[in-house]
Amino acid sequence: MSRYIISPAASQDLDEISDYFVSRSVEADERFINGFEQKCKNLVNFPNMGRSYAEVEPSL
């Protein structure tokens, strides 16, 4: 099974987003975290899913 790695910058962003949610609603924060983790797992299992953004950046 493949795994995903979150960069340090992305991890810091996620911490800040999580702090924002938890300051307003613990349940909202849990939904955000669970949803993000599920999306990461989906990308590991289906790395070519979604649309291309090559017109914005060729590597996307």
N, C-alpha and C positions, 0 to 999 in steps of 0.2 A: 504494500500500500504506500502510495506517495504521501508526502506531507507538505505543508506549507510553512514558509518562514516569513515573519513579519519584520520588516526593517526597523531599526531603532527609531528613525524619524516617524514612521507610521505608528509604531507602538506608543510614542509620546502623544501623537495626535489622538489615537484611540483612547488613551488615558484621559485626555482633556475632554473628549466627547462624553466619555463615561461619567466623569465628574459632573459635567453639566446635567446629564440625565438624572444621576442619583440625587443631585441637589433638589430636583423637582419631584422625582418619583422613583423609588427603588424598583417598582414593577416595570417602569419604562426602561430603566437601565438594563434590567435582566432581559427584556425583549430585544433591546439593541444588541447586547452581547450574544445572545443565542442566535439571533438573525445573522449577525456578522460571521459567527463561527460556522453556521450552516452554509452561508455563501462561499466561504473559504473551502469547505469540504466539497461543495459542488464544483468549484473551479479545479480542485485537485482531481476529481473523478471525470470531469468533462472540460479539459483545458481549452478547447476550441469553441465553447459555447458563447453565445452573445454576439454582438455585432462588432465589426471592425471600426476602428477610429483612425485608420491609416491616413486619412485626409488631415487629421490634426497632428499626428505623430506617427511616422512609419512603423515604429516598434510596438504600437498599441494594437 
